[in-house]
Amino acid sequence: MFDIWQVDRGDEDGGPLMKKECVLPAVVLDLLKLSLKEDSFQLFWNNAIINGMFKEPSGPTHYLSFRLLGSALPHLSIAQLKEVLSGEVMMHYGEHVVSAQKPDRFKLAPEMDTYVSNFLEGCQDSDKQLAVMVAFSSLTNRGYPVVPSVWRVVQHLQPAALQQYVEWLKKMFLQPQLDKLLDFSTRKQKDNQEGQEQFVFFHAFFNAKKASADIPETGVKLSVPLDDRTRGVLVNSFFGLLLSMHHLPQPEDSAEGAADNRKRALGVTSDGTMWIYHLVQYASVLLNQPKHIQSSQPFSPEQREAWDSMIESVSNLKKKSKKGPTAENTAFQQLFLLVGMHLFKAP
């Protein structure tokens, strides 16, 4: 059945072979409507789009999927809208928008703006309008919104939807919920991010005395030195992010459930290790380099003893977890690590 999806391929960057017409074949939308009529939308979306079209190389086939996403908005229920707008197609659309910043790249964002604008203008259901606005506003590239900060489509919102959308924006700005965002990194960003995650931590709590080849941050000088007020803001922001990225497993969680949580949690790396554990290891390296690095708030002997005791306790817990991980073990590791990190904020 996938013969109907075949289109001319061009290069990923929108080269001369690429068809740039804003065209969505009628048969594609007809199949979407048929799947909704026969109550098989999930099957259609997963098999034809995610496991079909997105198995093709990046280019026109993906653009066809984005156009179908935009065209489908008026035909979907709230549940279906939330599902497709928080899934793989939406994520790939965000990657396209970010990767197509250069003037010579083909850009599909203006078309998507038109799709969303037409949907909002023709939709009288404020709940559906809000669902679409929140979904697109939740699409972020390493924390930065993909849609414009001033998006003209809001002119079509119903008063109730507009009020709730503004409340959502205020809440996300004042009390960020990072786990609610559809965040992604492009392939280039993933390739370049190795070894760059701890830059903010270093400059928030340490000063470089002498460059060290083992610690790249010591060779980086800030163009504007940090004063106490700016450092305070940086420290509070760092700990706000640190706490928001970690969920302490509840005692009643099963070992299997805890494993699932580790896979889903933002605070866990791809190998299952808590991100904060890597951060603590990095902090220990910095604390043991007095010739090259000076802490902005040096530990007293008692505080250093508390830090070393925390490291030892976590090490013992990790040894026990090898026999069989439990939610309690994971929770205590996380608790000790968080308390240890707070020695930098409030010794």
N, C-alpha and C positions, 0 to 999 in steps of 0.2 A: 504493500500500500504506500510505501514511502517514495515511489516514483513521482508522486505529485509534488514532492518537496524539492525536486531537483531544480537548481538555479545556476546561472553562470557564476563561477568563482573568480574572485580577484585576489589581490594581496590584502593582508590584514590591515594595512595602513590606508586603504582606499586608493589603490593605484589605478592606472588607466583601464584595466580590464574590469573594474568593478562597476556594476550597475547601481546607479545612485538614485534612480527614479523612486518616488514615494509610492510604491505599488504594493498592495497586498492582494494576491490572487483571490477572486471571489470564492473559489472552491475551499480555500483555507478557512474563511469565516463560516462557510456553510457547514464544514465538518465540526467546527466548534459548536455551532447552534444545534447540530444533530446530536452531538454528545450530551449537551445539556437536556435536550428533549428526551433522550433515552436514558437519562440518569447515569451516564458513563463518563462524565467530565474528568474525573480523577484519572481514569484509565487513559483517556485521550491525552491529557496533559503530560502524564508521566511517560507514556510509551512513545507518543508522536513527537513531543517537544523535548523533554529533558533527556530521555534515552534514545531519541531519534535524531532530531535536528542538532542538538548540542553535542553529538558525537562527531559531527562534521567539523572541519577546521574553522577557525574564526574567520568571519567575513560575511558575505551576503546571507548565508543560511541563518546565522545568528541574528542578523538585522531583521530577517523575516519573522523570527520569533519575537523580537522586541515590538514589531509592528502589530503582531497578533495580540500581544499583551495589551497594547494600547487600545486596539479595536475591541477587545473582549470586555473592557471595563463596564460598559452599559448592560451587559448580558449576565453578569455574575451576581450571586448573592453576597451578603456581607462576609459570610464564612469563606466563600470561594475567593473573594477579593483579598482577604487577609492572608489566605494561603499562598496564592500566586505572587502576591506582592511582598512576601517574606521568604521566597524560595530562590532557586538557582537561577532562573531567568532574570529576576530582578538584580541579583548579585552580579551576573555577567553584564547586565546593562550598566550598572555603576562602574564596572571596570572599563567598559567602552568609553563612557563619558570622560573618565579621568585620563585614559590613554589617548584620547583624541583632542588634546589641548592645542597641539601645534596647528598652525594655519592650513597646512597642506593635507591634514587628515580629514577623512570623511566623518561628519558629525550627524548623529541621529537625534540628538537632544531636542532640536527645534521641532522635529516631527512628534516626539513624545509630549512636548509642551502642548502641541495642538490637540493630541489625543486626550490629554488630561483636561485641557480647557473645554473641549467639546463635551466631554463626559459631565463635568461639573455644571456646565451651562444647561444641559438637558436633563439633569437629575434633580428631582425634588426631595429626595430622601436624604436628610441631613446626616443620618448615621453612616450611609454609604459615602457621602462626601467626606466626612471626617476620617473614615477608614482609609480612603485613598490619600488624603493629605498627610496623615500621620505616617503611612507606609513610605511614601516618597521622602518625607522629611527625616525618616529614621535611617535612610540609606546613607551610610557614611564611609568615607575612606580614611581609615586610621583616625577616626574621631571627627573628621571634618565633613560637614554636610555636602552632598553631591548636588542637590538642587540649589538654585540661587537663593541668597538670603532674602531677596525681594522677588517673589514669584508672582507674576501677574495673574496667574490663574485664580488667586484668592478672590478676585472681584466677582466670581460666580458663586461663591459660597452662600448658603442660606444663613440667616442671622444666628440660628442655634449652632450650626456647624462652625461658623466663624468664631463665636464666643468660646466654644469648647477647644478649638484649635489653638487659639491664643492662650488659653489656660494650660494646654499641653506644652506649648513652647515655653511658657514661664516656668512650669514645673521642671522641665528638662534642663533649663538653663540654671535654675537655682539649686536643684537637687538632681544632678545627672544620674540617669539609670542606664549605665553602659550596656547592661545585659539585655536591654530592650531595643538596642540599635541593631541594624543589619550592617555590620561593619566588615570591611574587606581590605585587603592589600593587593596591589597589582603584582604581577610576576616580577617586574623590575624592582619594586619595593621589597618583596620577599628576598630577592637575591642580594639586595644591598643592606638589609637590616641586621645581618649577623654582626654581633659585637657592638651595636649602637644603642641597645635598649637601656643602658645604665647611665647615659650622659646626664640626665636631670638629677638623678640620685647623687652622683659624684659632686656636682657643683652646688647642690643644696646643702651638703653636709661636710664637704672637704675642700681644701685648697691645695694646689700643686706647689710644692717647694722646689722640686727639681724633676725634669722630664725623665720618664722611665719607658723603655721600649716595651716592657711587659704590660703597661697600663696606658693605652692610647689617650685617655682623657687628660693625662698630665701634660700632653703636648699641645693641648687646645687652650687658647687664652680667649676669654670672653671679651668682646669688643667694648662692652660697658661693664665695669666691675660691679658686683652685687653689693648693695648696701643692706643694712639690717632689715629694713622694711620689706624690700623686694625679696630677700632671702626668706623672710617669714611667710610671705605669700606663697613662695615656691614650696616651702616645707609643708604648709597646710594643704596645698593642692596635691602634693605627692601622697600624703597620708590619706586624703579623701579618695584618691584613685586606688590606693593599696587596699583599703577596707572594702570598697565597692566591688573589687575583683575577687573577693573570697567569701565562700559560703561554708560555714561550719556545719558538717554533717550532724544530724540529730542522733541521740543515742538509740532511738528505735530503728534507724536505718539499717537495713541488712547489708552484709558485705557486698552482695551483688548490686544492691541499689547504690552503695557508696561508689562502686566502680563506675556505674553509669553516670553518677554525678561528676566524677573526675573527668569523664570524657566530655561532658557538656560544659563544665565550669570554665569561666574565662581565666581563672587563676591557675590553670593546669597546662603544662606544655604538651607537645605531641607525644612524648614518651611516657606521659602519666605523672611526671614529677611536678610538684607544686612550684609555680613560678617564684614564689617568695623564698623558697629554699635556695634557688640559684642566686637570688638577690642577697641573701644572708651570706652565702659563700663568697660572693663578690665583696661584700662589706668586710668580711674577715681578711681577705687579701689586702684591702686598703688599710685596715687597722694595723696590719703587720708590716707596713712599709713606711716607718717613721722618717726615713731619710729622704723620701720623695714626696710624702703626703702628710698634711697636717689636718686634723679634724677641726671643724669650726667650733665645736664644743667638746674639747678633749675629755675622755672618760677619766674618772677618778679610779684609784685602785679597786674600790668596792664595786663600781659600775663595770669595770673590765672583768672582775671576778664573776659578776652576774651574767655578763655576755658569754664568757667561757663556759659557765655552768649550763646556760641555755643550749649552747652548741653540743655539749656532752649529752644532755637529756634527749635532744632530738636524734642524735646519733644512736642512742640506745633504743629509742622507739622505732627507728628505721630498721634496726637489726631484728627486733621482735616482729615487725610487719612482714618480714621475708617469710616467716613461718605461716603467715595467713593474715592478710590485711583486714582490719576491722574499722568500723566507723569511729569508734572511740579512739583508736590509735591515731587515725588521720586527724581527728579533731584536736587531740592534745598536741600533736606535732605543729599543726597550724597555729594553735593558741600560743605555744612557746615561741614560735617564730615571730608572730605579730608583737608579742610583748617585748621580745628582744629588739625588734626594729624600733619600737617606741623609745628605747633608750636614747636614740639619736634625737628625738623630739623633746622628750622630757626626762633627762637623766636622773 
